[in-house]
Amino acid sequence: MSDNEIHTAIASAIADNDVILFMKGSPASPACGFSARTVAMLEALETPFAAVDVLPDPRIRQELSAISKWPTIPQLFAKGELIGGCDIVTEMYEAGELATALGATTPDDAPAEAPVGASAQAAPMGIENRLG
Amino acid sequence: MPSADEVKTRIEAAIPGAVAEVETADEVHFSAHVRAQAFEGLSRVAQHRLVYDAFDGELGGAIHALALKTEVT
């Protein structure tokens, strides 16, 4: 894909998905603590979301930041608008504003404090922890 | 590598009237609490962009991560 095609594909993905997260790694296997925390918050709200891994090609991140004018990953979008990165999503979650911004309702059993995400503290992939 | 003081100075120079508290354990990952009147009426995204603008491309580079909390004064 050319840079231009990547740019167009990202812009379409943002427009076509009600909630979309650009992250490092996948929701099942986040490659960064900030991405893991953001996934954990979306999962706590039981919000369906699309996810894009920015790691396979550095141009994904470059073109995404050109579109969003936002330098860091993760980036969460709802209805085509940038909601924010991990810090803003955490603040909104704890203020009870995140579900509304995503067009959802907070489930009764969602924790009040933002969940950290299991993989943020897990041993790196492929290394077995035998010290526990 | 930038120090916490350098990051603080950059933020305060970029946003008139801002007061920043910056911490870092390793001079690569930073956390900042920024209070400014300039944030008044801005969305959280717009407030964070004002701070990011102080670093022109260095975020993700020399500054690996900047955990940010903004507040209107």
N, CA and C atoms of all chains as a GROMACS GRO file, in nm:
protein
  615
    1MET      N    1   0.085  -0.121   0.000
    1MET     CA    2   0.000   0.000   0.000
    1MET      C    3   0.087   0.125   0.000
    2SER      N    4   0.046   0.225  -0.075
    2SER     CA    5   0.118   0.353  -0.071
    2SER      C    6   0.076   0.429   0.055
    3ASP      N    7   0.153   0.532   0.090
    3ASP     CA    8   0.119   0.615   0.208
    3ASP      C    9  -0.022   0.671   0.194
    4ASN      N   10  -0.052   0.709   0.069
    4ASN     CA   11  -0.183   0.769   0.042
    4ASN      C   12  -0.297   0.669   0.064
    5GLU      N   13  -0.273   0.544   0.024
    5GLU     CA   14  -0.374   0.439   0.045
    5GLU      C   15  -0.392   0.410   0.193
    6ILE      N   16  -0.282   0.411   0.267
    6ILE     CA   17  -0.292   0.389   0.412
    6ILE      C   18  -0.373   0.503   0.476
    7HIS      N   19  -0.343   0.625   0.434
    7HIS     CA   20  -0.415   0.743   0.485
    7HIS      C   21  -0.566   0.727   0.461
    8THR      N   22  -0.601   0.690   0.339
    8THR     CA   23  -0.743   0.674   0.303
    8THR      C   24  -0.807   0.560   0.381
    9ALA      N   25  -0.734   0.449   0.396
    9ALA     CA   26  -0.789   0.334   0.468
    9ALA      C   27  -0.815   0.370   0.615
   10ILE      N   28  -0.725   0.447   0.676
   10ILE     CA   29  -0.743   0.487   0.816
   10ILE      C   30  -0.863   0.581   0.828
   11ALA      N   31  -0.870   0.679   0.737
   11ALA     CA   32  -0.981   0.774   0.742
   11ALA      C   33  -1.115   0.701   0.726
   12SER      N   34  -1.121   0.601   0.636
   12SER     CA   35  -1.246   0.526   0.618
   12SER      C   36  -1.277   0.444   0.742
   13ALA      N   37  -1.176   0.383   0.802
   13ALA     CA   38  -1.199   0.301   0.921
   13ALA      C   39  -1.257   0.387   1.034
   14ILE      N   40  -1.206   0.510   1.047
   14ILE     CA   41  -1.257   0.601   1.152
   14ILE      C   42  -1.401   0.640   1.122
   15ALA      N   43  -1.429   0.664   0.994
   15ALA     CA   44  -1.565   0.705   0.955
   15ALA      C   45  -1.665   0.589   0.964
   16ASP      N   46  -1.618   0.467   0.935
   16ASP     CA   47  -1.710   0.354   0.922
   16ASP      C   48  -1.741   0.281   1.053
   17ASN      N   49  -1.659   0.303   1.156
   17ASN     CA   50  -1.680   0.231   1.281
   17ASN      C   51  -1.723   0.327   1.392
   18ASP      N   52  -1.833   0.295   1.458
   18ASP     CA   53  -1.883   0.381   1.565
   18ASP      C   54  -1.779   0.404   1.673
   19VAL      N   55  -1.712   0.296   1.712
   19VAL     CA   56  -1.605   0.306   1.811
   19VAL      C   57  -1.485   0.230   1.757
   20ILE      N   58  -1.371   0.299   1.747
   20ILE     CA   59  -1.251   0.233   1.695
   20ILE      C   60  -1.130   0.276   1.775
   21LEU      N   61  -1.048   0.177   1.808
   21LEU     CA   62  -0.928   0.200   1.888
   21LEU      C   63  -0.805   0.166   1.806
   22PHE      N   64  -0.714   0.262   1.794
   22PHE     CA   65  -0.583   0.237   1.735
   22PHE      C   66  -0.488   0.211   1.851
   23MET      N   67  -0.422   0.096   1.848
   23MET     CA   68  -0.346   0.052   1.965
   23MET      C   69  -0.220  -0.021   1.924
   24LYS      N   70  -0.135  -0.050   2.024
   24LYS     CA   71  -0.019  -0.135   1.999
   24LYS      C   72  -0.057  -0.276   2.040
   25GLY      N   73  -0.052  -0.369   1.944
   25GLY     CA   74  -0.094  -0.507   1.968
   25GLY      C   75  -0.242  -0.520   1.942
   26SER      N   76  -0.300  -0.630   1.991
   26SER     CA   77  -0.442  -0.657   1.969
   26SER      C   78  -0.514  -0.655   2.104
   27PRO      N   79  -0.647  -0.642   2.104
   27PRO     CA   80  -0.720  -0.644   2.232
   27PRO      C   81  -0.687  -0.768   2.315
   28ALA      N   82  -0.670  -0.884   2.248
   28ALA     CA   83  -0.641  -1.007   2.321
   28ALA      C   84  -0.496  -1.009   2.370
   29SER      N   85  -0.411  -0.934   2.302
   29SER     CA   86  -0.268  -0.938   2.335
   29SER      C   87  -0.206  -0.799   2.316
   30PRO      N   88  -0.239  -0.705   2.406
   30PRO     CA   89  -0.186  -0.568   2.392
   30PRO      C   90  -0.035  -0.566   2.413
   31ALA      N   91   0.034  -0.480   2.337
   31ALA     CA   92   0.180  -0.477   2.343
   31ALA      C   93   0.231  -0.358   2.425
   32CYS      N   94   0.140  -0.290   2.495
   32CYS     CA   95   0.180  -0.172   2.571
   32CYS      C   96   0.078  -0.151   2.682
   33GLY      N   97   0.123  -0.106   2.798
   33GLY     CA   98   0.035  -0.091   2.913
   33GLY      C   99  -0.078   0.007   2.890
   34PHE      N  100  -0.050   0.116   2.816
   34PHE     CA  101  -0.153   0.217   2.791
   34PHE      C  102  -0.264   0.160   2.701
   35SER      N  103  -0.221   0.082   2.602
   35SER     CA  104  -0.320   0.017   2.515
   35SER      C  105  -0.399  -0.086   2.596
   36ALA      N  106  -0.332  -0.160   2.682
   36ALA     CA  107  -0.400  -0.263   2.764
   36ALA      C  108  -0.506  -0.198   2.853
   37ARG      N  109  -0.471  -0.083   2.913
   37ARG     CA  110  -0.565  -0.016   3.003
   37ARG      C  111  -0.688   0.033   2.927
   38THR      N  112  -0.664   0.087   2.808
   38THR     CA  113  -0.775   0.139   2.728
   38THR      C  114  -0.869   0.026   2.687
   39VAL      N  115  -0.812  -0.087   2.644
   39VAL     CA  116  -0.894  -0.204   2.609
   39VAL      C  117  -0.974  -0.249   2.732
   40ALA      N  118  -0.910  -0.254   2.849
   40ALA     CA  119  -0.978  -0.302   2.970
   40ALA      C  120  -1.098  -0.213   3.004
   41MET      N  121  -1.085  -0.082   2.983
   41MET     CA  122  -1.197   0.010   3.011
   41MET      C  123  -1.312  -0.014   2.914
   42LEU      N  124  -1.279  -0.032   2.785
   42LEU     CA  125  -1.385  -0.057   2.687
   42LEU      C  126  -1.454  -0.189   2.719
   43GLU      N  127  -1.377  -0.288   2.760
   43GLU     CA  128  -1.436  -0.418   2.792
   43GLU      C  129  -1.523  -0.409   2.918
   44ALA      N  130  -1.480  -0.326   3.016
   44ALA     CA  131  -1.559  -0.310   3.138
   44ALA      C  132  -1.694  -0.246   3.106
   45LEU      N  133  -1.697  -0.162   3.002
   45LEU     CA  134  -1.823  -0.097   2.962
   45LEU      C  135  -1.903  -0.185   2.866
   46GLU      N  136  -1.844  -0.302   2.831
   46GLU     CA  137  -1.908  -0.394   2.737
   46GLU      C  138  -1.944  -0.324   2.605
   47THR      N  139  -1.855  -0.235   2.563
   47THR     CA  140  -1.876  -0.162   2.438
   47THR      C  141  -1.810  -0.238   2.323
   48PRO      N  142  -1.886  -0.270   2.218
   48PRO     CA  143  -1.820  -0.329   2.101
   48PRO      C  144  -1.729  -0.224   2.035
   49PHE      N  145  -1.611  -0.264   1.994
   49PHE     CA  146  -1.522  -0.168   1.928
   49PHE      C  147  -1.435  -0.238   1.824
   50ALA      N  148  -1.400  -0.163   1.721
   50ALA     CA  149  -1.304  -0.212   1.624
   50ALA      C  150  -1.165  -0.176   1.674
   51ALA      N  151  -1.066  -0.256   1.642
   51ALA     CA  152  -0.930  -0.227   1.686
   51ALA      C  153  -0.833  -0.241   1.570
   52VAL      N  154  -0.736  -0.150   1.565
   52VAL     CA  155  -0.632  -0.156   1.463
   52VAL      C  156  -0.497  -0.155   1.533
   53ASP      N  157  -0.414  -0.253   1.500
   53ASP     CA  158  -0.278  -0.259   1.553
   53ASP      C  159  -0.190  -0.168   1.467
   54VAL      N  160  -0.122  -0.072   1.531
   54VAL     CA  161  -0.038   0.021   1.453
   54VAL      C  162   0.103  -0.034   1.432
   55LEU      N  163   0.138  -0.143   1.500
   55LEU     CA  164   0.277  -0.187   1.500
   55LEU      C  165   0.328  -0.249   1.368
   56PRO      N  166   0.242  -0.319   1.291
   56PRO     CA  167   0.297  -0.389   1.174
   56PRO      C  168   0.366  -0.297   1.072
   57ASP      N  169   0.325  -0.172   1.063
   57ASP     CA  170   0.385  -0.081   0.965
   57ASP      C  171   0.393   0.060   1.026
   58PRO      N  172   0.512   0.118   1.037
   58PRO     CA  173   0.525   0.250   1.100
   58PRO      C  174   0.442   0.358   1.031
   59ARG      N  175   0.408   0.334   0.905
   59ARG     CA  176   0.330   0.435   0.832
   59ARG      C  177   0.187   0.446   0.884
   60ILE      N  178   0.137   0.339   0.949
   60ILE     CA  179   0.001   0.346   1.005
   60ILE      C  180  -0.003   0.455   1.111
   61ARG      N  181   0.096   0.452   1.200
   61ARG     CA  182   0.101   0.550   1.308
   61ARG      C  183   0.123   0.692   1.253
   62GLN      N  184   0.211   0.701   1.155
   62GLN     CA  185   0.243   0.830   1.093
   62GLN      C  186   0.119   0.893   1.028
   63GLU      N  187   0.046   0.813   0.952
   63GLU     CA  188  -0.072   0.865   0.882
   63GLU      C  189  -0.186   0.891   0.981
   64LEU      N  190  -0.198   0.804   1.082
   64LEU     CA  191  -0.302   0.825   1.184
   64LEU      C  192  -0.279   0.959   1.254
   65SER      N  193  -0.155   0.984   1.296
   65SER     CA  194  -0.126   1.109   1.367
   65SER      C  195  -0.145   1.230   1.276
   66ALA      N  196  -0.122   1.212   1.147
   66ALA     CA  197  -0.145   1.322   1.052
   66ALA      C  198  -0.294   1.355   1.046
   67ILE      N  199  -0.378   1.253   1.055
   67ILE     CA  200  -0.523   1.274   1.050
   67ILE      C  201  -0.574   1.332   1.182
   68SER      N  202  -0.527   1.275   1.293
   68SER     CA  203  -0.586   1.309   1.424
   68SER      C  204  -0.517   1.428   1.490
   69LYS      N  205  -0.398   1.468   1.442
   69LYS     CA  206  -0.317   1.570   1.508
   69LYS      C  207  -0.293   1.531   1.654
   70TRP      N  208  -0.266   1.404   1.674
   70TRP     CA  209  -0.246   1.350   1.810
   70TRP      C  210  -0.123   1.262   1.803
   71PRO      N  211  -0.023   1.287   1.888
   71PRO     CA  212   0.107   1.221   1.866
   71PRO      C  213   0.121   1.080   1.921
   72THR      N  214   0.037   1.041   2.017
   72THR     CA  215   0.066   0.917   2.090
   72THR      C  216  -0.039   0.809   2.061
   73ILE      N  217  -0.005   0.688   2.098
   73ILE     CA  218  -0.092   0.570   2.085
   73ILE      C  219  -0.118   0.518   2.227
   74PRO      N  220  -0.236   0.475   2.265
   74PRO     CA  221  -0.355   0.452   2.182
   74PRO      C  222  -0.432   0.580   2.151
   75GLN      N  223  -0.522   0.568   2.053
   75GLN     CA  224  -0.617   0.674   2.018
   75GLN      C  225  -0.754   0.610   2.001
   76LEU      N  226  -0.850   0.665   2.075
   76LEU     CA  227  -0.987   0.614   2.070
   76LEU      C  228  -1.077   0.714   1.997
   77PHE      N  229  -1.152   0.664   1.900
   77PHE     CA  230  -1.246   0.747   1.824
   77PHE      C  231  -1.388   0.696   1.845
   78ALA      N  232  -1.483   0.788   1.853
   78ALA     CA  233  -1.624   0.751   1.852
   78ALA      C  234  -1.696   0.841   1.755
   79LYS      N  235  -1.777   0.781   1.671
   79LYS     CA  236  -1.853   0.854   1.569
   79LYS      C  237  -1.763   0.953   1.493
   80GLY      N  238  -1.646   0.907   1.458
   80GLY     CA  239  -1.556   0.986   1.374
   80GLY      C  240  -1.474   1.090   1.446
   81GLU      N  241  -1.498   1.107   1.578
   81GLU     CA  242  -1.425   1.211   1.654
   81GLU      C  243  -1.325   1.146   1.748
   82LEU      N  244  -1.209   1.212   1.763
   82LEU     CA  245  -1.111   1.165   1.860
   82LEU      C  246  -1.160   1.190   2.002
   83ILE      N  247  -1.173   1.082   2.080
   83ILE     CA  248  -1.210   1.094   2.221
   83ILE      C  249  -1.085   1.127   2.303
   84GLY      N  250  -0.976   1.061   2.271
   84GLY     CA  251  -0.850   1.090   2.339
   84GLY      C  252  -0.761   0.968   2.348
   85GLY      N  253  -0.652   0.985   2.424
   85GLY     CA  254  -0.560   0.876   2.452
   85GLY      C  255  -0.594   0.815   2.588
   86CYS      N  256  -0.503   0.735   2.640
   86CYS     CA  257  -0.531   0.661   2.763
   86CYS      C  258  -0.565   0.752   2.882
   87ASP      N  259  -0.495   0.865   2.895
   87ASP     CA  260  -0.521   0.953   3.012
   87ASP      C  261  -0.662   1.009   3.009
   88ILE      N  262  -0.704   1.059   2.893
   88ILE     CA  263  -0.837   1.118   2.882
   88ILE      C  264  -0.944   1.011   2.897
   89VAL      N  265  -0.922   0.895   2.835
   89VAL     CA  266  -1.019   0.786   2.846
   89VAL      C  267  -1.034   0.746   2.994
   90THR      N  268  -0.922   0.742   3.067
   90THR     CA  269  -0.927   0.707   3.210
   90THR      C  270  -1.005   0.812   3.289
   91GLU      N  271  -0.975   0.940   3.264
   91GLU     CA  272  -1.048   1.047   3.334
   91GLU      C  273  -1.197   1.039   3.306
   92MET      N  274  -1.232   1.015   3.180
   92MET     CA  275  -1.373   1.009   3.143
   92MET      C  276  -1.439   0.886   3.203
   93TYR      N  277  -1.366   0.774   3.204
   93TYR     CA  278  -1.420   0.653   3.264
   93TYR      C  279  -1.454   0.679   3.410
   94GLU      N  280  -1.358   0.737   3.483
   94GLU     CA  281  -1.378   0.756   3.628
   94GLU      C  282  -1.482   0.864   3.659
   95ALA      N  283  -1.503   0.955   3.563
   95ALA     CA  284  -1.607   1.056   3.581
   95ALA      C  285  -1.743   1.004   3.534
   96GLY      N  286  -1.747   0.880   3.484
   96GLY     CA  287  -1.872   0.822   3.436
   96GLY      C  288  -1.917   0.880   3.302
   97GLU      N  289  -1.824   0.944   3.230
   97GLU     CA  290  -1.861   1.010   3.104
   97GLU      C  291  -1.829   0.926   2.981
   98LEU      N  292  -1.750   0.821   3.000
   98LEU     CA  293  -1.700   0.749   2.882
   98LEU      C  294  -1.812   0.678   2.807
   99ALA      N  295  -1.897   0.607   2.881
   99ALA     CA  296  -2.004   0.531   2.816
   99ALA      C  297  -2.090   0.622   2.729
  100THR      N  298  -2.128   0.738   2.784
  100THR     CA  299  -2.211   0.832   2.709
  100THR      C  300  -2.139   0.878   2.582
  101ALA      N  301  -2.010   0.909   2.594
  101ALA     CA  302  -1.934   0.955   2.477
  101ALA      C  303  -1.929   0.847   2.370
  102LEU      N  304  -1.939   0.720   2.412
  102LEU     CA  305  -1.932   0.610   2.316
  102LEU      C  306  -2.071   0.565   2.272
  103GLY      N  307  -2.175   0.636   2.318
  103GLY     CA  308  -2.311   0.599   2.281
  103GLY      C  309  -2.358   0.472   2.349
  104ALA      N  310  -2.304   0.444   2.469
  104ALA     CA  311  -2.342   0.324   2.544
  104ALA      C  312  -2.391   0.364   2.682
  105THR      N  313  -2.426   0.265   2.763
  105THR     CA  314  -2.458   0.293   2.903
  105THR      C  315  -2.364   0.212   2.990
  106THR      N  316  -2.326   0.266   3.105
  106THR     CA  317  -2.235   0.197   3.195
  106THR      C  318  -2.308   0.078   3.258
  107PRO      N  319  -2.254  -0.045   3.243
  107PRO     CA  320  -2.319  -0.160   3.308
  107PRO      C  321  -2.314  -0.144   3.460
  108ASP      N  322  -2.415  -0.200   3.529
  108ASP     CA  323  -2.423  -0.188   3.675
  108ASP      C  324  -2.299  -0.243   3.745
  109ASP      N  325  -2.240  -0.347   3.686
  109ASP     CA  326  -2.128  -0.412   3.755
  109ASP      C  327  -1.991  -0.360   3.709
  110ALA      N  328  -1.988  -0.251   3.632
  110ALA     CA  329  -1.858  -0.197   3.589
  110ALA      C  330  -1.787  -0.135   3.710
  111PRO      N  331  -1.656  -0.163   3.726
  111PRO     CA  332  -1.585  -0.105   3.841
  111PRO      C  333  -1.579   0.049   3.831
  112ALA      N  334  -1.589   0.117   3.947
  112ALA     CA  335  -1.587   0.264   3.946
  112ALA      C  336  -1.449   0.316   3.908
  113GLU      N  337  -1.347   0.245   3.956
  113GLU     CA  338  -1.210   0.285   3.925
  113GLU      C  339  -1.169   0.220   3.793
  114ALA      N  340  -1.096   0.292   3.709
  114ALA     CA  341  -1.060   0.238   3.578
  114ALA      C  342  -0.978   0.110   3.594
  115PRO      N  343  -1.018   0.002   3.524
  115PRO     CA  344  -0.940  -0.122   3.531
  115PRO      C  345  -0.806  -0.105   3.461
  116VAL      N  346  -0.706  -0.175   3.510
  116VAL     CA  347  -0.570  -0.157   3.458
  116VAL      C  348  -0.543  -0.247   3.339
  117GLY      N  349  -0.612  -0.360   3.332
  117GLY     CA  350  -0.586  -0.452   3.222
  117GLY      C  351  -0.482  -0.554   3.263
  118ALA      N  352  -0.518  -0.680   3.256
  118ALA     CA  353  -0.434  -0.787   3.310
  118ALA      C  354  -0.296  -0.789   3.246
  119SER      N  355  -0.292  -0.768   3.114
  119SER     CA  356  -0.165  -0.789   3.045
  119SER      C  357  -0.064  -0.679   3.074
  120ALA      N  358  -0.110  -0.566   3.131
  120ALA     CA  359  -0.016  -0.459   3.160
  120ALA      C  360   0.089  -0.502   3.261
  121GLN      N  361   0.050  -0.594   3.348
  121GLN     CA  362   0.144  -0.635   3.453
  121GLN      C  363   0.196  -0.776   3.431
  122ALA      N  364   0.152  -0.839   3.323
  122ALA     CA  365   0.192  -0.976   3.298
  122ALA      C  366   0.337  -0.982   3.249
  123ALA      N  367   0.396  -1.100   3.259
  123ALA     CA  368   0.531  -1.117   3.208
  123ALA      C  369   0.528  -1.099   3.055
  124PRO      N  370   0.639  -1.053   2.996
  124PRO     CA  371   0.641  -1.038   2.850
  124PRO      C  372   0.605  -1.169   2.781
  125MET      N  373   0.544  -1.155   2.663
  125MET     CA  374   0.501  -1.273   2.590
  125MET      C  375   0.617  -1.369   2.567
  126GLY      N  376   0.590  -1.494   2.585
  126GLY     CA  377   0.689  -1.595   2.551
  126GLY      C  378   0.790  -1.622   2.662
  127ILE      N  379   0.781  -1.547   2.772
  127ILE     CA  380   0.873  -1.574   2.882
  127ILE      C  381   0.791  -1.634   2.996
  128GLU      N  382   0.828  -1.751   3.037
  128GLU     CA  383   0.754  -1.816   3.144
  128GLU      C  384   0.809  -1.771   3.277
  129ASN      N  385   0.718  -1.725   3.364
  129ASN     CA  386   0.762  -1.679   3.495
  129ASN      C  387   0.764  -1.798   3.592
  130ARG      N  388   0.883  -1.842   3.630
  130ARG     CA  389   0.896  -1.956   3.720
  130ARG      C  390   0.929  -1.912   3.862
  131LEU      N  391   0.926  -1.782   3.884
  131LEU     CA  392   0.967  -1.732   4.016
  131LEU      C  393   0.851  -1.726   4.114
  132GLY      N  394   0.726  -1.724   4.059
  132GLY     CA  395   0.610  -1.711   4.145
  132GLY      C  396   0.593  -1.833   4.233
  133MET      N  397   1.884   1.335   2.669
  133MET     CA  398   1.754   1.306   2.730
  133MET      C  399   1.707   1.425   2.813
  134PRO      N  400   1.581   1.462   2.798
  134PRO     CA  401   1.532   1.578   2.873
  134PRO      C  402   1.510   1.545   3.021
  135SER      N  403   1.530   1.645   3.104
  135SER     CA  404   1.502   1.628   3.246
  135SER      C  405   1.359   1.672   3.274
  136ALA      N  406   1.310   1.639   3.393
  136ALA     CA  407   1.175   1.681   3.431
  136ALA      C  408   1.164   1.833   3.426
  137ASP      N  409   1.272   1.903   3.468
  137ASP     CA  410   1.272   2.050   3.467
  137ASP      C  411   1.260   2.105   3.326
  138GLU      N  412   1.331   2.041   3.231
  138GLU     CA  413   1.323   2.086   3.092
  138GLU      C  414   1.181   2.069   3.037
  139VAL      N  415   1.120   1.958   3.069
  139VAL     CA  416   0.983   1.934   3.022
  139VAL      C  417   0.890   2.037   3.082
  140LYS      N  418   0.907   2.065   3.212
  140LYS     CA  419   0.825   2.167   3.280
  140LYS      C  420   0.842   2.303   3.212
  141THR      N  421   0.967   2.341   3.185
  141THR     CA  422   0.996   2.470   3.122
  141THR      C  423   0.933   2.480   2.984
  142ARG      N  424   0.942   2.370   2.908
  142ARG     CA  425   0.885   2.369   2.774
  142ARG      C  426   0.734   2.392   2.778
  143ILE      N  427   0.668   2.323   2.869
  143ILE     CA  428   0.522   2.335   2.878
  143ILE      C  429   0.483   2.476   2.921
  144GLU      N  430   0.552   2.528   3.023
  144GLU     CA  431   0.517   2.660   3.075
  144GLU      C  432   0.548   2.770   2.974
  145ALA      N  433   0.651   2.749   2.891
  145ALA     CA  434   0.684   2.848   2.788
  145ALA      C  435   0.581   2.845   2.675
  146ALA      N  436   0.528   2.726   2.646
  146ALA     CA  437   0.436   2.711   2.533
  146ALA      C  438   0.296   2.762   2.567
  147ILE      N  439   0.257   2.750   2.694
  147ILE     CA  440   0.122   2.791   2.734
  147ILE      C  441   0.134   2.903   2.837
  148PRO      N  442   0.108   3.027   2.795
  148PRO     CA  443   0.123   3.140   2.886
  148PRO      C  444   0.038   3.120   3.012
  149GLY      N  445   0.099   3.141   3.127
  149GLY     CA  446   0.026   3.131   3.254
  149GLY      C  447   0.012   2.990   3.308
  150ALA      N  448   0.066   2.891   3.236
  150ALA     CA  449   0.052   2.753   3.282
  150ALA      C  450   0.149   2.723   3.395
  151VAL      N  451   0.104   2.636   3.486
  151VAL     CA  452   0.192   2.584   3.590
  151VAL      C  453   0.194   2.432   3.575
  152ALA      N  454   0.314   2.377   3.557
  152ALA     CA  455   0.326   2.234   3.534
  152ALA      C  456   0.406   2.168   3.645
  153GLU      N  457   0.357   2.053   3.690
  153GLU     CA  458   0.436   1.966   3.779
  153GLU      C  459   0.473   1.845   3.697
  154VAL      N  460   0.603   1.818   3.688
  154VAL     CA  461   0.648   1.709   3.602
  154VAL      C  462   0.732   1.611   3.683
  155GLU      N  463   0.706   1.485   3.662
  155GLU     CA  464   0.784   1.380   3.728
  155GLU      C  465   0.835   1.282   3.624
  156THR      N  466   0.953   1.228   3.652
  156THR     CA  467   1.005   1.121   3.567
  156THR      C  468   1.096   1.032   3.650
  157ALA      N  469   1.091   0.904   3.624
  157ALA     CA  470   1.179   0.811   3.694
  157ALA      C  471   1.301   0.780   3.609
  158ASP      N  472   1.286   0.795   3.476
  158ASP     CA  473   1.391   0.746   3.387
  158ASP      C  474   1.428   0.845   3.275
  159GLU      N  475   1.369   0.967   3.276
  159GLU     CA  476   1.393   1.069   3.174
  159GLU      C  477   1.352   1.022   3.034
  160VAL      N  478   1.264   0.924   3.028
  160VAL     CA  479   1.206   0.880   2.901
  160VAL      C  480   1.053   0.881   2.913
  161HIS      N  481   1.005   0.833   3.027
  161HIS     CA  482   0.862   0.836   3.057
  161HIS      C  483   0.835   0.948   3.156
  162PHE      N  484   0.744   1.038   3.120
  162PHE     CA  485   0.715   1.153   3.205
  162PHE      C  486   0.568   1.153   3.245
  163SER      N  487   0.542   1.216   3.359
  163SER     CA  488   0.403   1.242   3.391
  163SER      C  489   0.391   1.389   3.432
  164ALA      N  490   0.290   1.455   3.379
  164ALA     CA  491   0.275   1.598   3.402
  164ALA      C  492   0.133   1.632   3.444
  165HIS      N  493   0.124   1.723   3.541
  165HIS     CA  494  -0.004   1.779   3.580
  165HIS      C  495   0.005   1.928   3.545
  166VAL      N  496  -0.078   1.971   3.453
  166VAL     CA  497  -0.068   2.108   3.402
  166VAL      C  498  -0.195   2.184   3.436
  167ARG      N  499  -0.178   2.298   3.501
  167ARG     CA  500  -0.291   2.385   3.534
  167ARG      C  501  -0.275   2.515   3.455
  168ALA      N  502  -0.381   2.557   3.385
  168ALA     CA  503  -0.371   2.681   3.308
  168ALA      C  504  -0.508   2.741   3.285
  169GLN      N  505  -0.511   2.872   3.282
  169GLN     CA  506  -0.636   2.940   3.250
  169GLN      C  507  -0.668   2.924   3.102
  170ALA      N  508  -0.562   2.905   3.022
  170ALA     CA  509  -0.579   2.890   2.877
  170ALA      C  510  -0.664   2.768   2.840
  171PHE      N  511  -0.684   2.674   2.934
  171PHE     CA  512  -0.764   2.555   2.907
  171PHE      C  513  -0.914   2.582   2.914
  172GLU      N  514  -0.949   2.696   2.970
  172GLU     CA  515  -1.091   2.732   2.989
  172GLU      C  516  -1.169   2.717   2.859
  173GLY      N  517  -1.279   2.644   2.866
  173GLY     CA  518  -1.367   2.631   2.749
  173GLY      C  519  -1.320   2.531   2.645
  174LEU      N  520  -1.204   2.469   2.667
  174LEU     CA  521  -1.153   2.372   2.569
  174LEU      C  522  -1.189   2.230   2.611
  175SER      N  523  -1.210   2.143   2.512
  175SER     CA  524  -1.231   2.001   2.540
  175SER      C  525  -1.101   1.942   2.594
  176ARG      N  526  -1.111   1.824   2.655
  176ARG     CA  527  -0.989   1.759   2.706
  176ARG      C  528  -0.889   1.736   2.593
  177VAL      N  529  -0.941   1.694   2.478
  177VAL     CA  530  -0.852   1.669   2.364
  177VAL      C  531  -0.777   1.798   2.327
  178ALA      N  532  -0.850   1.910   2.322
  178ALA     CA  533  -0.787   2.038   2.285
  178ALA      C  534  -0.686   2.081   2.391
  179GLN      N  535  -0.717   2.055   2.518
  179GLN     CA  536  -0.623   2.090   2.627
  179GLN      C  537  -0.494   2.009   2.613
  180HIS      N  538  -0.509   1.879   2.588
  180HIS     CA  539  -0.389   1.796   2.574
  180HIS      C  540  -0.308   1.836   2.450
  181ARG      N  541  -0.379   1.873   2.342
  181ARG     CA  542  -0.307   1.914   2.220
  181ARG      C  543  -0.220   2.036   2.248
  182LEU      N  544  -0.271   2.131   2.329
  182LEU     CA  545  -0.192   2.250   2.362
  182LEU      C  546  -0.060   2.209   2.426
  183VAL      N  547  -0.067   2.110   2.515
  183VAL     CA  548   0.055   2.064   2.582
  183VAL      C  549   0.145   1.990   2.482
  184TYR      N  550   0.085   1.901   2.403
  184TYR     CA  551   0.165   1.825   2.305
  184TYR      C  552   0.236   1.918   2.208
  185ASP      N  553   0.171   2.031   2.175
  185ASP     CA  554   0.230   2.124   2.079
  185ASP      C  555   0.365   2.178   2.126
  186ALA      N  556   0.389   2.171   2.257
  186ALA     CA  557   0.517   2.220   2.310
  186ALA      C  558   0.632   2.127   2.270
  187PHE      N  559   0.599   2.009   2.220
  187PHE     CA  560   0.704   1.910   2.198
  187PHE      C  561   0.728   1.871   2.052
  188ASP      N  562   0.662   1.939   1.962
  188ASP     CA  563   0.691   1.929   1.820
  188ASP      C  564   0.763   1.800   1.775
  189GLY      N  565   0.691   1.691   1.775
  189GLY     CA  566   0.748   1.569   1.718
  189GLY      C  567   0.836   1.487   1.811
  190GLU      N  568   0.864   1.540   1.932
  190GLU     CA  569   0.953   1.464   2.021
  190GLU      C  570   0.880   1.355   2.098
  191LEU      N  571   0.747   1.367   2.106
  191LEU     CA  572   0.671   1.264   2.178
  191LEU      C  573   0.674   1.137   2.096
  192GLY      N  574   0.708   1.029   2.164
  192GLY     CA  575   0.726   0.903   2.093
  192GLY      C  576   0.871   0.886   2.052
  193GLY      N  577   0.948   0.995   2.057
  193GLY     CA  578   1.091   0.988   2.028
  193GLY      C  579   1.168   0.998   2.159
  194ALA      N  580   1.237   1.114   2.179
  194ALA     CA  581   1.316   1.134   2.302
  194ALA      C  582   1.228   1.123   2.426
  195ILE      N  583   1.106   1.174   2.413
  195ILE     CA  584   1.009   1.158   2.521
  195ILE      C  585   0.917   1.044   2.482
  196HIS      N  586   0.940   0.928   2.543
  196HIS     CA  587   0.866   0.807   2.508
  196HIS      C  588   0.718   0.821   2.536
  197ALA      N  589   0.688   0.870   2.655
  197ALA     CA  590   0.549   0.879   2.696
  197ALA      C  591   0.533   0.996   2.792
  198LEU      N  592   0.423   1.065   2.778
  198LEU     CA  593   0.391   1.176   2.867
  198LEU      C  594   0.249   1.154   2.918
  199ALA      N  595   0.240   1.103   3.040
  199ALA     CA  596   0.108   1.088   3.101
  199ALA      C  597   0.063   1.227   3.143
  200LEU      N  598  -0.059   1.263   3.108
  200LEU     CA  599  -0.098   1.402   3.119
  200LEU      C  600  -0.230   1.419   3.191
  201LYS      N  601  -0.232   1.514   3.283
  201LYS     CA  602  -0.358   1.554   3.345
  201LYS      C  603  -0.365   1.706   3.334
  202THR      N  604  -0.474   1.756   3.280
  202THR     CA  605  -0.486   1.901   3.264
  202THR      C  606  -0.601   1.952   3.350
  203GLU      N  607  -0.589   2.077   3.391
  203GLU     CA  608  -0.689   2.136   3.481
  203GLU      C  609  -0.700   2.285   3.451
  204VAL      N  610  -0.821   2.335   3.452
  204VAL     CA  611  -0.843   2.478   3.429
  204VAL      C  612  -0.824   2.552   3.561
  205THR      N  613  -0.750   2.663   3.557
  205THR     CA  614  -0.735   2.743   3.679
  205THR      C  615  -0.817   2.871   3.668
   0.00000   0.00000   0.00000
